[in-house]
Amino acid sequence: CVCLAFENDIKGSTGWGINDLDIFESVDSSNSLGIVPVGSPFLILEESGNYWKIKYNDIVGYVRHDYCMINLPDVIPSIKYDITNAYSSIFKSAGKDIPDITGVQLYSVGKVMNYKIGREEYIVPSLYSTAKMIYKAQVAALNDGYSLLIYDSYRPRSVDSLVKQRLTALNNSDTEVYNAINNNGWSKGWFVAESLSNHNVAAAIDVSLVVLS
């Protein structure tokens, strides 16, 4: 199956589950051949309805793709990717650096060789349904002479928790930040979710636009 929802066919792309995934023998079978642990990468072979045929280790079978993420550069290489948390976070609050966050590498992996698109690129997981909407936005941007510039997509809960801790400490120690947060009709929840965020399930992106030269 050639997926026409993106610039590139999904075949050969990397996927992940947002939770543990049963690998079924077929799209019509409930027989599980094994489990893909949450966050473990697998190879996408083709799409069949609501399922992907995948290869995980030595197992070939089917998973429900509505519980899956896909690597955005694999399927939308025209987007500009600058995952700043992978080398130097640009998070600030009220214009102030957040101690131990701003300028810090929050992710352990930066650019890696992506053999599907033939260049070094960031790993940018996105919920599959969200990725389709992102592609529509990129098409619209390209038609107007722009490109999306993505700074972040999936963000581990551990990173959000760390940002929340450091932001709370800054709020408690800096009068200007405290006043900005507490006197202007917004809260820390506007900056980082108090519980599970859309970034934690790869349903959100941090994005801007750049002019194509």
Stockholm file with secondary structure:
# STOCKHOLM 1.0

chainA/1-213         CVCLAFENDIKGSTGWGINDLDIFESVDSSNSLGIVPVGSPFLILEESGNYWKIKYNDIVGYVRHDYCMINLPDVIPSIKYDITNAYSSIFKSAGKDIPDITGVQLYSVGKVMNYKIGREEYIVPSLYSTAKMIYKAQVAALNDGYSLLIYDSYRPRSVDSLVKQRLTALNNSDTEVYNAINNNGWSKGWFVAESLSNHNVAAAIDVSLVVLS
#=GR chainA/1-213 SS CCCTTSSSCSTTCEEEESSCEEEESSTTCCCEEEEECTTCCEEEEEEETTEEEEEETTEEEEEEGGGEEEEHHHHCTTSEECCGGGTSCCCEETTEECTTTTTCCCSSCCCEEETTTTEEECCCEEEHHHHHHHHHHHHHHHHTTEEEEEEESCCCHHHHHHHHHHHHHHHHHCHHHHHHHHTTTCCHHHHSCSSCCGGGGTCCCEEEEEECC
#=GC SS_cons         CCCTTSSSCSTTCEEEESSCEEEESSTTCCCEEEEECTTCCEEEEEEETTEEEEEETTEEEEEEGGGEEEEHHHHCTTSEECCGGGTSCCCEETTEECTTTTTCCCSSCCCEEETTTTEEECCCEEEHHHHHHHHHHHHHHHHTTEEEEEEESCCCHHHHHHHHHHHHHHHHHCHHHHHHHHTTTCCHHHHSCSSCCGGGGTCCCEEEEEECC
//
